[in-house]
Amino acid sequence: MSDDPEPAENISGGAEGGGVAAEFEPADAETRAEEVVDRLGELYWRKTYGGQDAFTCLVRTVLSQNTSDVASQPAHDALMERHGDGDLAENLARAERAELADTIRSAGLYNQKANVLVEAGERVVAEYGGAEGFDRFVTEGEPSDVRSALLEMDGVGPKTADCVLLFSGGRAGVFPVDTHVHRIYRRLGVAPPDADHEEVRAVLEREVPAAKCGFGHTASIQFGREFCSARTPACLDGPEACPLSDLCERVGVDVESGDVVDPADAD
């Protein structure tokens, strides 16, 4: 396990990414999903989230799509250096798409993401008057209405919408599902092996208490990076190598042969 288990910069904003220490009572877990999250809370950080500027969070999350923090963070930094003074939504709405694409090149899919960001800026300015009005909507609006509005934006999927709700809105009970979370909870046997991202989210938001969903999301991502990777999970080195071994059904992992497949493809 890393000596610094929370990356200095990641989608949660890292150690300075807002929120406060979460209350943590692991003794009385009512579901295996909650027991998993409690164990992760002992391994990693525990936070309630909220407080990030909503449009900046949306931009950061779009840049993180289909890439790593290592690739997307420089793109975010370059974008903010060029367009971050004043109202970011207004600035991106007026941005020249080719120039913006070049600025965020390190994030991958840069032409597509530049189009998404310019159109998001245009929509936020038109519907909310700019980044400040959008932030009020995200933090004060009905969560279901906020999520629906976010999903109406081109290039914004469920995970991106849920991250904005969590990290900006501070909405308890939101458990965003990225590729790590999708893999881990199906491999554990908490969610069905063939569950899609939305089905995994439904299981976790039903079985994990609302106050634990935020740190459950970020801690699960870190666990996926350090222990439960797609191709070489730690359990291949023996049960003692994984801190969740006793809670895991290892769906799709054959420890004896070393074969690892997606849980949906397991026998």
Steps between C-alpha positions, in 0.01 A plus 500: 500500500621847419642719777280778363174322426315802363659643186607862531267577212208294382137538411414554867742791515751307706577572862380860462195412297235623738282317744569399857583180680204265488347335802596135487329221695614166355376268773140462389511449123164372379610387153815357346526811283508716813756266659722542193474879516574492874814297436608746233434782745752341733755476218456843344352845565145570609333818377167654444525699181366822358633849456664472161385753240245311292606605151870453578416154635306422183798605287741295712277194477454526123878520460539185713274291277674195348840596636706514818553782747863507386383592149202718583647714777751681273216568256290647779789715620568629148131574443471692825816698429363611164128532575464508877494876562144625545196287421627165371170415331498826307864458406448148365182601319712750304803274461630406156456125485825412324699708747317341795560155357871570479501630858345180637686263267656298786153385615439302180191520278578871503288603201196326641557639848556852367160484328336375820657778708411782260140377472477459879624857543243627250220312672596613851517863388167477318309317773664613825671827409847359554703289741366666816137434409584142402669448837186617681290260295727204579525573872139610561293321237312176542765225444286314246447823305872580510592152382246514217627841388859380500412186303337717234839654422683335211797299623379481860419149616381362834846484659580861407161621625538310826850637559368856465219419743747351748801728484314826439152442636618294796199278449496208740403167351671556164746220409652573157600189308816516289688206348667412833175502699322307224769230501556475875142453619422239235825316577416511870158351426319800647338577163399248232788409268320630192375823663559818301624822660152624590404164652815501715420855610148394599634214713755720678264790563247254643741302718751764617379767744478843339767649728754238385443520124742789440804349663391158373535629144842660535643223721375235256685671216822501701448134594457417133825675414702339778351155549213403269628585153332369187771253395714427807296522821699456820317178588710320237785529752294334771213603729732687737590740218150650486337678796152405374576134433259372764215705352561412136354227279773563238252478213702462180829436681653151502775520761637154415542559127555874519227561242306826541192593298227755532240373751240499222712243316555272799358147501 
